Amino acid sequence: MNDRHVAAIAKASGLPASADVFASPEGLYYEALRYAHACIWPRPATADDVPTKVTPATAVRQLVRETYARFEDNPNALRLIASENIFGDGDISPLIGVLKDSPVVLHVDRVLMLGHDIGAFREGVSAEDVYILMSSLCSFAITQGRTFHALYGMDAFDETNRRGLVELTCDAVLAFLTTTMPTEQGSSYTHSSHSAAVGSSVAASLYSTDHSAAGTHPLGDGAGFGPLDSDATTGGHAGVSDLYHD
């Protein structure tokens, strides 16, 4: 990374070339990767959001639509993440400090708890399971859309097909959560095991970090999903900020 590269990145980001983030290529890359993940996460609830009581099915659809929109609005972020997984050196240990506090699994877990509390969703499915399904389908258009179009004639970016893919993802996640098919994988299909710092569940570690000290229920007062309101997260998504609140 030479001075010309730094100058171009600084101009694009609006930061001075002397900023600490440009001190090393590795540090800049990790910051870019962290920002890429932040761009595709649904916006977390805050104390300022007005709680909105919704059914579990509606909460799932809102979460899926918001996630799809975030992926769609930030294709370069998704491409960077995919490239890291394909071409990275396989050593994720330096990234734990960058990504371990990701709120998206906790966000999904809130929705699952809403459904579990009233018996709408089956047991044996974790937030990680659901996010794997969601992120795989939400990334399809960016990661496979062009070749799929060339091979099979389905243009994922055609507006009719785009709407269909959103609804396909919503229906697939809901069908997964409401099926009577028994789970034979124990407490969930997948289990976190790559890091002692994370433990058996990313969501559980986030709950213990963010909520135990405060003594509050993760769903708050009435399971608010203000940021996932469909009227606020469709169209141009201009009202949806990322985790950096810019």
ZALO-637413 format. One line per field, with one value per atom (N, C-alpha, C): residue number from 1; residue in three letters; atom name; x negated, z negated, y negated. Coordinates in steps of 0.02 Angstrom, whole numbers. Atoms other than C-alpha are relative to their C-alpha. Example, Ala and Ser with C-alpha at 12.3 -4.5 7.8 and 13.67 -1.06 7.14 Angstrom:
<recs>
n: 1	1	1	2	2	2
res: ala	ala	ala	ser	ser	ser
atom: N	CA	C	N	CA	C
px: -45	-615	-45	42	-684	39
pz: 0	-390	0	3	-357	-37
py: 59	225	-60	59	53	-55
</recs>
This chain:
<recs>
n: 1	1	1	2	2	2	3	3	3	4	4	4	5	5	5	6	6	6	7	7	7	8	8	8	9	9	9	10	10	10	11	11	11	12	12	12	13	13	13	14	14	14	15	15	15	16	16	16	17	17	17	18	18	18	19	19	19	20	20	20	21	21	21	22	22	22	23	23	23	24	24	24	25	25	25	26	26	26	27	27	27	28	28	28	29	29	29	30	30	30	31	31	31	32	32	32	33	33	33	34	34	34	35	35	35	36	36	36	37	37	37	38	38	38	39	39	39	40	40	40	41	41	41	42	42	42	43	43	43	44	44	44	45	45	45	46	46	46	47	47	47	48	48	48	49	49	49	50	50	50	51	51	51	52	52	52	53	53	53	54	54	54	55	55	55	56	56	56	57	57	57	58	58	58	59	59	59	60	60	60	61	61	61	62	62	62	63	63	63	64	64	64	65	65	65	66	66	66	67	67	67	68	68	68	69	69	69	70	70	70	71	71	71	72	72	72	73	73	73	74	74	74	75	75	75	76	76	76	77	77	77	78	78	78	79	79	79	80	80	80	81	81	81	82	82	82	83	83	83	84	84	84	85	85	85	86	86	86	87	87	87	88	88	88	89	89	89	90	90	90	91	91	91	92	92	92	93	93	93	94	94	94	95	95	95	96	96	96	97	97	97	98	98	98	99	99	99	100	100	100	101	101	101	102	102	102	103	103	103	104	104	104	105	105	105	106	106	106	107	107	107	108	108	108	109	109	109	110	110	110	111	111	111	112	112	112	113	113	113	114	114	114	115	115	115	116	116	116	117	117	117	118	118	118	119	119	119	120	120	120	121	121	121	122	122	122	123	123	123	124	124	124	125	125	125	126	126	126	127	127	127	128	128	128	129	129	129	130	130	130	131	131	131	132	132	132	133	133	133	134	134	134	135	135	135	136	136	136	137	137	137	138	138	138	139	139	139	140	140	140	141	141	141	142	142	142	143	143	143	144	144	144	145	145	145	146	146	146	147	147	147	148	148	148	149	149	149	150	150	150	151	151	151	152	152	152	153	153	153	154	154	154	155	155	155	156	156	156	157	157	157	158	158	158	159	159	159	160	160	160	161	161	161	162	162	162	163	163	163	164	164	164	165	165	165	166	166	166	167	167	167	168	168	168	169	169	169	170	170	170	171	171	171	172	172	172	173	173	173	174	174	174	175	175	175	176	176	176	177	177	177	178	178	178	179	179	179	180	180	180	181	181	181	182	182	182	183	183	183	184	184	184	185	185	185	186	186	186	187	187	187	188	188	188	189	189	189	190	190	190	191	191	191	192	192	192	193	193	193	194	194	194	195	195	195	196	196	196	197	197	197	198	198	198	199	199	199	200	200	200	201	201	201	202	202	202	203	203	203	204	204	204	205	205	205	206	206	206	207	207	207	208	208	208	209	209	209	210	210	210	211	211	211	212	212	212	213	213	213	214	214	214	215	215	215	216	216	216	217	217	217	218	218	218	219	219	219	220	220	220	221	221	221	222	222	222	223	223	223	224	224	224	225	225	225	226	226	226	227	227	227	228	228	228	229	229	229	230	230	230	231	231	231	232	232	232	233	233	233	234	234	234	235	235	235	236	236	236	237	237	237	238	238	238	239	239	239	240	240	240	241	241	241	242	242	242	243	243	243	244	244	244	245	245	245	246	246	246
res: met	met	met	asn	asn	asn	asp	asp	asp	arg	arg	arg	his	his	his	val	val	val	ala	ala	ala	ala	ala	ala	ile	ile	ile	ala	ala	ala	lys	lys	lys	ala	ala	ala	ser	ser	ser	gly	gly	gly	leu	leu	leu	pro	pro	pro	ala	ala	ala	ser	ser	ser	ala	ala	ala	asp	asp	asp	val	val	val	phe	phe	phe	ala	ala	ala	ser	ser	ser	pro	pro	pro	glu	glu	glu	gly	gly	gly	leu	leu	leu	tyr	tyr	tyr	tyr	tyr	tyr	glu	glu	glu	ala	ala	ala	leu	leu	leu	arg	arg	arg	tyr	tyr	tyr	ala	ala	ala	his	his	his	ala	ala	ala	cys	cys	cys	ile	ile	ile	trp	trp	trp	pro	pro	pro	arg	arg	arg	pro	pro	pro	ala	ala	ala	thr	thr	thr	ala	ala	ala	asp	asp	asp	asp	asp	asp	val	val	val	pro	pro	pro	thr	thr	thr	lys	lys	lys	val	val	val	thr	thr	thr	pro	pro	pro	ala	ala	ala	thr	thr	thr	ala	ala	ala	val	val	val	arg	arg	arg	gln	gln	gln	leu	leu	leu	val	val	val	arg	arg	arg	glu	glu	glu	thr	thr	thr	tyr	tyr	tyr	ala	ala	ala	arg	arg	arg	phe	phe	phe	glu	glu	glu	asp	asp	asp	asn	asn	asn	pro	pro	pro	asn	asn	asn	ala	ala	ala	leu	leu	leu	arg	arg	arg	leu	leu	leu	ile	ile	ile	ala	ala	ala	ser	ser	ser	glu	glu	glu	asn	asn	asn	ile	ile	ile	phe	phe	phe	gly	gly	gly	asp	asp	asp	gly	gly	gly	asp	asp	asp	ile	ile	ile	ser	ser	ser	pro	pro	pro	leu	leu	leu	ile	ile	ile	gly	gly	gly	val	val	val	leu	leu	leu	lys	lys	lys	asp	asp	asp	ser	ser	ser	pro	pro	pro	val	val	val	val	val	val	leu	leu	leu	his	his	his	val	val	val	asp	asp	asp	arg	arg	arg	val	val	val	leu	leu	leu	met	met	met	leu	leu	leu	gly	gly	gly	his	his	his	asp	asp	asp	ile	ile	ile	gly	gly	gly	ala	ala	ala	phe	phe	phe	arg	arg	arg	glu	glu	glu	gly	gly	gly	val	val	val	ser	ser	ser	ala	ala	ala	glu	glu	glu	asp	asp	asp	val	val	val	tyr	tyr	tyr	ile	ile	ile	leu	leu	leu	met	met	met	ser	ser	ser	ser	ser	ser	leu	leu	leu	cys	cys	cys	ser	ser	ser	phe	phe	phe	ala	ala	ala	ile	ile	ile	thr	thr	thr	gln	gln	gln	gly	gly	gly	arg	arg	arg	thr	thr	thr	phe	phe	phe	his	his	his	ala	ala	ala	leu	leu	leu	tyr	tyr	tyr	gly	gly	gly	met	met	met	asp	asp	asp	ala	ala	ala	phe	phe	phe	asp	asp	asp	glu	glu	glu	thr	thr	thr	asn	asn	asn	arg	arg	arg	arg	arg	arg	gly	gly	gly	leu	leu	leu	val	val	val	glu	glu	glu	leu	leu	leu	thr	thr	thr	cys	cys	cys	asp	asp	asp	ala	ala	ala	val	val	val	leu	leu	leu	ala	ala	ala	phe	phe	phe	leu	leu	leu	thr	thr	thr	thr	thr	thr	thr	thr	thr	met	met	met	pro	pro	pro	thr	thr	thr	glu	glu	glu	gln	gln	gln	gly	gly	gly	ser	ser	ser	ser	ser	ser	tyr	tyr	tyr	thr	thr	thr	his	his	his	ser	ser	ser	ser	ser	ser	his	his	his	ser	ser	ser	ala	ala	ala	ala	ala	ala	val	val	val	gly	gly	gly	ser	ser	ser	ser	ser	ser	val	val	val	ala	ala	ala	ala	ala	ala	ser	ser	ser	leu	leu	leu	tyr	tyr	tyr	ser	ser	ser	thr	thr	thr	asp	asp	asp	his	his	his	ser	ser	ser	ala	ala	ala	ala	ala	ala	gly	gly	gly	thr	thr	thr	his	his	his	pro	pro	pro	leu	leu	leu	gly	gly	gly	asp	asp	asp	gly	gly	gly	ala	ala	ala	gly	gly	gly	phe	phe	phe	gly	gly	gly	pro	pro	pro	leu	leu	leu	asp	asp	asp	ser	ser	ser	asp	asp	asp	ala	ala	ala	thr	thr	thr	thr	thr	thr	gly	gly	gly	gly	gly	gly	his	his	his	ala	ala	ala	gly	gly	gly	val	val	val	ser	ser	ser	asp	asp	asp	leu	leu	leu	tyr	tyr	tyr	his	his	his	asp	asp	asp
atom: N	CA	C	N	CA	C	N	CA	C	N	CA	C	N	CA	C	N	CA	C	N	CA	C	N	CA	C	N	CA	C	N	CA	C	N	CA	C	N	CA	C	N	CA	C	N	CA	C	N	CA	C	N	CA	C	N	CA	C	N	CA	C	N	CA	C	N	CA	C	N	CA	C	N	CA	C	N	CA	C	N	CA	C	N	CA	C	N	CA	C	N	CA	C	N	CA	C	N	CA	C	N	CA	C	N	CA	C	N	CA	C	N	CA	C	N	CA	C	N	CA	C	N	CA	C	N	CA	C	N	CA	C	N	CA	C	N	CA	C	N	CA	C	N	CA	C	N	CA	C	N	CA	C	N	CA	C	N	CA	C	N	CA	C	N	CA	C	N	CA	C	N	CA	C	N	CA	C	N	CA	C	N	CA	C	N	CA	C	N	CA	C	N	CA	C	N	CA	C	N	CA	C	N	CA	C	N	CA	C	N	CA	C	N	CA	C	N	CA	C	N	CA	C	N	CA	C	N	CA	C	N	CA	C	N	CA	C	N	CA	C	N	CA	C	N	CA	C	N	CA	C	N	CA	C	N	CA	C	N	CA	C	N	CA	C	N	CA	C	N	CA	C	N	CA	C	N	CA	C	N	CA	C	N	CA	C	N	CA	C	N	CA	C	N	CA	C	N	CA	C	N	CA	C	N	CA	C	N	CA	C	N	CA	C	N	CA	C	N	CA	C	N	CA	C	N	CA	C	N	CA	C	N	CA	C	N	CA	C	N	CA	C	N	CA	C	N	CA	C	N	CA	C	N	CA	C	N	CA	C	N	CA	C	N	CA	C	N	CA	C	N	CA	C	N	CA	C	N	CA	C	N	CA	C	N	CA	C	N	CA	C	N	CA	C	N	CA	C	N	CA	C	N	CA	C	N	CA	C	N	CA	C	N	CA	C	N	CA	C	N	CA	C	N	CA	C	N	CA	C	N	CA	C	N	CA	C	N	CA	C	N	CA	C	N	CA	C	N	CA	C	N	CA	C	N	CA	C	N	CA	C	N	CA	C	N	CA	C	N	CA	C	N	CA	C	N	CA	C	N	CA	C	N	CA	C	N	CA	C	N	CA	C	N	CA	C	N	CA	C	N	CA	C	N	CA	C	N	CA	C	N	CA	C	N	CA	C	N	CA	C	N	CA	C	N	CA	C	N	CA	C	N	CA	C	N	CA	C	N	CA	C	N	CA	C	N	CA	C	N	CA	C	N	CA	C	N	CA	C	N	CA	C	N	CA	C	N	CA	C	N	CA	C	N	CA	C	N	CA	C	N	CA	C	N	CA	C	N	CA	C	N	CA	C	N	CA	C	N	CA	C	N	CA	C	N	CA	C	N	CA	C	N	CA	C	N	CA	C	N	CA	C	N	CA	C	N	CA	C	N	CA	C	N	CA	C	N	CA	C	N	CA	C	N	CA	C	N	CA	C	N	CA	C	N	CA	C	N	CA	C	N	CA	C	N	CA	C	N	CA	C	N	CA	C	N	CA	C	N	CA	C	N	CA	C	N	CA	C	N	CA	C	N	CA	C	N	CA	C	N	CA	C	N	CA	C	N	CA	C	N	CA	C	N	CA	C	N	CA	C	N	CA	C	N	CA	C	N	CA	C	N	CA	C	N	CA	C	N	CA	C	N	CA	C	N	CA	C	N	CA	C	N	CA	C	N	CA	C	N	CA	C	N	CA	C	N	CA	C	N	CA	C	N	CA	C	N	CA	C	N	CA	C	N	CA	C	N	CA	C	N	CA	C	N	CA	C	N	CA	C	N	CA	C	N	CA	C	N	CA	C	N	CA	C	N	CA	C	N	CA	C	N	CA	C	N	CA	C	N	CA	C	N	CA	C	N	CA	C	N	CA	C	N	CA	C	N	CA	C	N	CA	C	N	CA	C	N	CA	C
px: -43	0	-45	44	-91	39	-31	-56	59	-55	53	63	-56	164	32	-25	178	38	-33	222	68	-64	359	52	-46	435	21	-16	424	51	-47	514	70	-64	651	35	-29	676	12	-8	664	-45	47	523	-66	66	354	-48	48	210	-42	39	128	38	-41	270	-33	32	216	19	-23	318	-44	43	194	-72	68	43	-27	24	36	53	-49	118	44	-38	171	55	-49	257	56	-50	345	46	-41	403	49	-45	474	56	-52	565	51	-46	637	44	-40	693	51	-48	772	57	-51	862	46	-40	920	52	-48	1001	53	-49	1081	51	-46	1156	55	-51	1249	40	-41	1312	62	-59	1490	-17	14	1489	27	-23	1499	49	-47	1638	-37	29	1599	55	-48	1681	48	-43	1753	53	-49	1849	65	-66	2035	17	-17	2081	64	-58	2201	13	-16	2287	22	-16	2292	3	-1	2327	-69	65	2177	-11	7	2211	-15	13	2217	-70	68	2057	-52	46	1969	-1	-3	2029	-34	32	1974	-76	71	1804	-32	26	1779	-1	-3	1834	-54	51	1718	-69	64	1573	-12	6	1606	-17	12	1611	-71	68	1446	-50	44	1362	3	-11	1437	-30	24	1387	-76	72	1207	-35	29	1148	-76	73	965	-21	15	969	6	-9	1036	-56	55	904	-65	61	765	3	-7	832	-7	6	849	-72	70	672	-44	38	604	8	-13	687	-32	27	625	-77	72	450	-39	35	411	-45	49	272	27	-31	392	-10	12	327	46	-49	477	-15	12	399	-8	5	352	68	-64	531	49	-46	611	12	-7	576	36	-34	647	74	-68	807	40	-34	848	62	-57	971	57	-52	1080	69	-65	1260	51	-53	1348	28	-25	1360	45	-43	1429	66	-60	1553	47	-39	1610	28	-22	1619	60	-59	1742	63	-58	1858	18	-13	1839	34	-30	1879	72	-69	2036	44	-38	2093	2	2	2036	46	-40	2127	73	-71	2296	9	-5	2256	8	-8	2255	-58	58	2080	-22	22	2009	-65	62	1870	-55	55	1698	-29	27	1659	-32	36	1529	1	5	1505	-52	51	1348	29	-32	1451	40	-44	1575	-41	39	1442	-38	32	1351	49	-50	1512	15	-15	1552	-56	55	1379	-16	12	1361	48	-49	1522	-4	4	1500	-61	60	1328	1	-2	1383	-8	1	1413	-69	67	1241	-52	54	1137	10	-12	1223	48	-52	1350	-18	19	1253	-9	9	1200	65	-65	1372	43	-37	1449	-25	29	1328	18	-12	1359	74	-70	1545	51	-46	1618	39	-35	1677	-43	37	1619	20	-15	1609	10	-5	1603	62	-65	1765	46	-39	1888	50	-47	2017	-36	38	1885	-29	26	1810	53	-53	1977	13	-10	1996	-53	54	1826	7	-12	1869	53	-54	2031	-21	27	1943	-41	41	1820	43	-46	1959	35	-37	2059	-44	46	1907	-18	18	1858	60	-59	2036	17	-13	2060	-49	52	1897	18	-14	1955	65	-67	2132	12	-10	2107	5	-5	2153	-56	56	1999	-45	41	1899	-73	71	1724	-40	39	1598	-71	67	1448	-10	7	1476	31	-27	1498	4	-4	1471	-36	34	1410	-75	70	1247	-22	26	1134	-65	60	1003	-56	56	834	-67	63	703	-39	35	661	25	-19	659	32	-29	702	73	-70	866	40	-36	914	48	-46	1059	52	-51	1172	-20	15	1134	53	-54	1305	-4	4	1281	-55	55	1115	18	-21	1193	51	-48	1337	-37	35	1216	-39	39	1114	44	-39	1251	57	-62	1394	-4	2	1341	-12	16	1266	58	-56	1418	61	-57	1538	62	-58	1651	10	-16	1740	-19	23	1667	56	-55	1840	25	-22	1864	72	-69	2039	47	-49	2151	-29	29	2031	2	-1	2000	-42	37	1948	6	-7	1955	-43	43	1804	18	-16	1879	68	-64	2042	-5	7	2074	7	-9	2129	-64	61	1962	-60	59	1849	8	-9	1914	-15	14	1888	-73	70	1725	-41	33	1683	-39	38	1628	2	-6	1689	-36	32	1588	-75	71	1417	-35	36	1281	-25	21	1196	-46	42	1083	43	-48	1240	-20	17	1178	50
pz: 0	0	0	-5	61	-16	18	30	45	-47	185	-21	24	118	-61	62	-52	16	-18	28	31	-32	134	-50	51	-13	-48	46	-125	32	-35	5	3	-5	27	-68	67	-161	-37	34	-206	-60	56	-330	23	-18	-335	11	-14	-266	-60	61	-436	-53	49	-524	-18	25	-630	41	-36	-524	60	-58	-381	-19	23	-486	27	-27	-418	46	-45	-274	-38	37	-396	-42	41	-513	42	-45	-368	26	-25	-301	-53	54	-469	-12	8	-484	57	-57	-309	-9	10	-353	-55	54	-515	26	-27	-422	48	-47	-288	-37	39	-420	-30	28	-502	52	-53	-335	14	-18	-313	-60	59	-492	-3	14	-529	-56	52	-634	-67	65	-819	-32	36	-930	-49	49	-1040	-47	49	-1188	29	-31	-1073	46	-45	-966	-37	30	-999	6	-3	-1046	40	-40	-924	-8	11	-972	67	-63	-824	-12	6	-796	18	-17	-784	75	-72	-599	32	-26	-563	-17	21	-662	44	-44	-557	69	-67	-394	0	4	-449	-4	7	-500	65	-64	-337	52	-50	-230	-14	16	-324	17	-15	-307	76	-72	-121	28	-23	-97	-16	18	-189	47	-47	-80	69	-66	77	6	-2	31	-9	13	-12	33	-35	123	-8	7	106	-69	66	-80	2	-5	-40	41	-41	95	-40	40	-28	-50	48	-157	35	-38	-26	20	-20	35	-58	59	-141	-14	13	-160	53	-55	9	2	-10	14	-65	63	-170	-19	18	-254	-48	43	-366	-74	70	-528	-22	18	-601	-68	68	-772	-3	6	-732	10	-14	-677	-58	56	-841	-35	32	-919	43	-46	-765	4	-16	-748	-57	49	-911	-31	30	-969	50	-50	-814	-30	32	-868	38	-42	-727	-29	27	-813	-61	55	-969	26	-30	-858	23	-21	-781	-60	60	-954	-32	27	-1009	35	-39	-869	-18	18	-913	-68	67	-1095	1	-7	-1044	22	-24	-949	-48	48	-1080	-59	59	-1219	9	-11	-1138	38	-32	-1059	76	-72	-880	39	-33	-838	-36	30	-866	-39	38	-988	42	-33	-936	58	-52	-822	-34	31	-871	46	-40	-813	55	-51	-722	58	-53	-626	47	-39	-570	41	-38	-520	57	-56	-416	59	-52	-319	31	-24	-305	43	-35	-253	66	-61	-125	55	-50	-36	17	-13	-56	43	-39	25	70	-63	174	61	-59	295	13	-8	264	16	-8	254	58	-53	387	54	-44	477	74	-70	637	36	-33	673	2	0	624	58	-55	749	67	-62	885	12	-7	851	5	7	811	20	-26	875	-52	53	706	-24	19	677	-71	70	489	-13	10	513	35	-27	612	-60	59	495	-21	18	504	-35	31	466	-67	64	330	-55	50	240	-15	11	265	-44	41	189	-74	69	36	-32	28	11	-7	6	45	-64	61	-94	-62	57	-213	-12	6	-177	-21	17	-190	-74	70	-360	-45	40	-426	2	-5	-360	-43	41	-445	-74	71	-610	-23	20	-608	20	-19	-534	-61	53	-641	5	-8	-577	-62	60	-731	15	-6	-757	-33	27	-781	-17	12	-815	-70	67	-998	-7	14	-1051	61	-62	-873	54	-55	-702	-1	0	-724	-71	66	-873	7	-1	-902	-35	30	-934	19	-26	-849	-50	45	-999	-71	70	-1186	-24	20	-1199	17	-20	-1108	-39	36	-1194	44	-37	-1143	39	-34	-1086	3	-7	-1015	-34	30	-1069	-76	72	-1246	-28	23	-1262	4	-7	-1201	-54	54	-1325	-65	63	-1469	-3	-2	-1413	-4	-8	-1369	-49	38	-1484	-72	67	-1639	-52	48	-1724	-12	7	-1690	-29	26	-1742	41	-43	-1593	46	-48	-1479	69	-67	-1301	43	-41	-1230	-24	25	-1338	-21	21	-1376	58	-51	-1254	67	-62	-1123	56	-50	-1026	61	-62	-845	43	-35	-800	63	-58	-682	57	-53	-586	30	-28	-546	76	-72	-363	36	-32	-323	-3	9	-384	35	-27	-295	72	-70	-118	43	-44	35	4	-6	33	-62	62	-147	-27	20	-176	-76	72	-357	-42	37	-404	-4	9	-478	-18	20	-505	-72	70	-670	-16	13	-648	-5	5	-645	42	-43	-499	54
py: 59	0	-61	58	-155	-64	64	-339	-17	14	-349	38	-39	-209	-33	32	-294	-63	63	-460	12	-15	-382	25	-26	-288	-55	56	-441	-47	44	-546	31	-34	-416	4	-8	-396	-66	64	-580	-7	3	-546	-30	25	-632	58	-53	-529	18	-13	-543	39	-37	-448	66	-62	-299	61	-59	-180	16	-10	-205	19	-14	-159	65	-64	18	29	-32	114	50	-50	251	-33	35	129	-29	28	45	54	-55	212	24	-22	265	-50	51	100	4	-7	123	61	-60	299	-10	14	240	-44	44	101	38	-39	224	41	-38	334	-47	48	182	-21	22	133	50	-50	297	23	-18	315	-43	42	259	-48	50	103	23	-24	150	-49	42	85	-44	46	-64	-23	24	-145	-50	51	-277	29	-30	-153	13	-11	-144	74	-71	36	11	-18	116	74	-70	277	31	-34	395	75	-72	578	27	-29	694	5	-7	725	-68	67	538	-23	18	512	33	-36	644	-32	31	567	-68	66	394	7	-10	459	24	-25	554	-55	53	407	-53	48	290	27	-30	411	3	-2	435	-69	68	247	-22	19	224	33	-34	356	-33	29	280	-70	69	102	-5	2	150	59	-58	272	5	-3	223	26	-28	262	76	-72	434	33	-27	460	4	-2	416	58	-55	539	67	-62	675	12	-7	641	21	-20	655	74	-71	824	45	-41	886	-4	10	811	-13	13	780	58	-51	876	52	-50	971	-12	15	897	-57	52	805	-31	25	773	-75	74	591	-34	32	560	4	-7	614	-67	65	446	-50	45	362	15	-20	461	32	-42	550	-33	34	417	-13	10	430	11	-5	399	39	-28	489	64	-62	658	-14	21	575	-26	28	484	57	-57	649	37	-35	727	-33	35	593	23	-22	645	72	-69	829	5	-2	797	-22	22	705	57	-57	859	58	-55	985	-13	17	893	18	-16	925	65	-65	1092	-2	6	1028	32	-28	1090	64	-63	1263	-10	0	1298	32	-33	1356	-39	44	1208	-60	56	1079	-61	61	900	9	-12	959	39	-39	1088	-46	44	955	-49	49	829	33	-36	960	4	-6	989	-68	67	804	-28	31	747	36	-37	886	-21	20	840	-74	71	653	-18	15	661	30	-36	766	-46	44	622	-29	30	545	53	-50	704	48	-48	810	-25	24	701	-2	8	667	66	-65	845	39	-33	910	-25	30	790	29	-25	848	73	-73	1032	17	-21	1035	-53	50	872	-39	36	807	-58	60	628	-20	14	604	-74	72	415	-30	22	404	-12	19	318	53	-54	458	57	-54	588	-21	25	478	7	-6	470	74	-72	657	30	-26	692	-21	23	587	44	-40	682	73	-68	848	8	-2	808	-3	4	756	66	-62	913	58	-54	1027	-2	7	958	17	-15	966	75	-72	1143	39	-32	1193	-5	11	1119	32	-25	1189	72	-70	1363	45	-49	1512	52	-46	1604	-3	2	1655	-18	16	1588	55	-55	1727	-20	26	1616	-26	26	1582	-68	66	1402	-44	37	1338	40	-34	1392	-14	19	1299	-18	14	1270	-39	40	1136	38	-36	1215	-29	24	1108	-42	45	1000	9	-5	1022	-65	65	837	-4	1	865	51	-51	1027	38	-43	1138	-38	39	998	-73	71	826	-42	38	765	1	-5	829	-45	42	740	-74	69	578	-19	13	594	-12	7	619	-65	62	469	-62	62	346	-8	6	388	23	-27	482	-55	52	331	-46	46	226	34	-37	364	-8	11	334	59	-52	455	-25	22	452	-30	25	417	-68	65	264	1	7	201	12	-14	290	19	-25	358	-51	53	199	16	-9	212	-62	63	30	-6	9	33	46	-47	178	-12	16	94	-4	-6	132	-67	64	-45	-42	40	-112	29	-33	11	23	-17	24	-60	56	-83	-13	18	-178	13	-16	-130	-60	59	-309	-11	11	-304	51	-53	-152	-13	12	-187	65	-61	-60	-8	0	-21	-59	59	-172	-63	56	-283	-60	57	-386	-9
</recs>
